[in-house]
Amino acid sequence: MRHFHRTSLAPDTVLAVADQFFGALGLVLGAADVRMRAFTGGLGTLRLAVKMEGGHYTVVEVHTDQVGESRLDKNVKKYFNLLHRTADPRHVIEAGY
């Protein structure tokens, strides 16, 4: 699956949060670059890339090797929520129903 998220956080912060979050899930950092991370583990494999967009935002793209709504994909969404809370600590996740 392919996911993306736009944030006001700096790329270095986005990658630092990814290293901590996905490492806590038991995923092992396979490849690292200044703008990319690759993690593998029991949940699957994911590739995370960041790029600046217009100087104001950082775009985070995540590609997983899973199909549909897997546990890895759900954790990617949790990671995006964590980025949102990192950018705005007052943000509270509420049910949409």
C-alpha positions as CSV (number, residue, x, y, z in Angstrom):
1,M,0.0,0.0,0.0
2,R,1.0,3.5,-0.5
3,H,0.4,6.3,2.1
4,F,1.3,9.9,2.3
5,H,1.1,12.7,4.9
6,R,2.0,16.4,4.8
7,T,3.4,18.0,7.9
8,S,5.1,21.2,9.0
9,L,7.8,19.3,10.9
10,A,11.4,19.3,9.5
11,P,12.5,16.2,7.6
12,D,15.1,15.4,10.3
13,T,12.3,15.4,13.0
14,V,10.1,13.2,10.8
15,L,12.9,10.6,10.4
16,A,13.8,10.7,14.1
17,V,10.2,10.0,15.0
18,A,10.1,7.2,12.4
19,D,13.3,5.5,13.8
20,Q,11.8,5.5,17.3
21,F,8.3,4.5,16.4
22,F,9.0,1.7,13.9
23,G,12.0,0.4,16.0
24,A,9.6,0.0,19.0
25,L,7.4,-2.2,16.8
26,G,10.3,-4.6,16.3
27,L,11.1,-3.5,12.8
28,V,14.8,-3.4,11.9
29,L,16.3,-0.4,10.1
30,G,17.6,-1.9,6.9
31,A,18.7,1.1,4.9
32,A,19.1,4.8,5.9
33,D,19.7,7.9,4.0
34,V,19.2,11.6,4.7
35,R,15.8,11.5,3.1
36,M,14.8,7.8,3.3
37,R,14.4,4.8,5.7
38,A,13.6,1.2,5.1
39,F,12.4,-1.1,7.8
40,T,11.8,-4.9,7.8
41,G,10.3,-7.3,10.4
42,G,7.5,-9.7,11.2
43,L,4.8,-7.2,10.1
44,G,6.4,-6.7,6.7
45,T,8.6,-4.2,4.9
46,L,8.1,-0.5,4.5
47,R,10.0,2.3,2.7
48,L,9.7,5.8,4.1
49,A,10.8,8.9,2.1
50,V,10.6,12.6,3.0
51,K,10.8,15.6,0.7
52,M,10.3,19.3,1.1
53,E,7.3,20.8,-0.7
54,G,7.3,24.5,-1.4
55,G,9.6,25.2,1.5
56,H,6.7,25.1,4.0
57,Y,5.8,21.5,4.3
58,T,7.4,18.1,4.5
59,V,5.7,15.3,2.5
60,V,6.1,11.9,4.0
61,E,5.5,8.9,1.6
62,V,5.4,5.4,2.9
63,H,5.2,2.3,0.8
64,T,4.5,-1.1,2.4
65,D,4.7,-4.6,0.8
66,Q,1.3,-5.4,2.3
67,V,-2.1,-5.6,0.6
68,G,-5.2,-4.0,2.0
69,E,-5.5,-2.9,5.6
70,S,-2.7,-4.9,7.3
71,R,-1.3,-4.4,10.8
72,L,1.6,-2.6,9.2
73,D,-0.6,-0.2,7.4
74,K,-2.6,0.6,10.5
75,N,0.7,1.3,12.3
76,V,1.7,3.7,9.5
77,K,-1.5,5.6,10.2
78,K,-0.7,5.7,13.9
79,Y,2.8,7.1,13.0
80,F,1.1,9.8,11.0
81,N,-1.1,10.7,14.0
82,L,2.1,10.8,16.1
83,L,3.6,13.3,13.6
84,H,0.5,15.4,13.9
85,R,0.7,15.3,17.7
86,T,4.4,16.2,17.5
87,A,3.7,19.2,15.4
88,D,0.7,20.2,17.5
89,P,0.7,18.8,21.1
90,R,-2.8,20.1,21.7
91,H,-4.2,17.7,19.0
92,V,-6.5,15.1,20.4
93,I,-7.6,12.1,18.3
94,E,-11.4,11.7,18.4
95,A,-13.7,9.2,16.9
96,G,-15.3,10.2,13.6
97,Y,-18.7,8.9,14.4
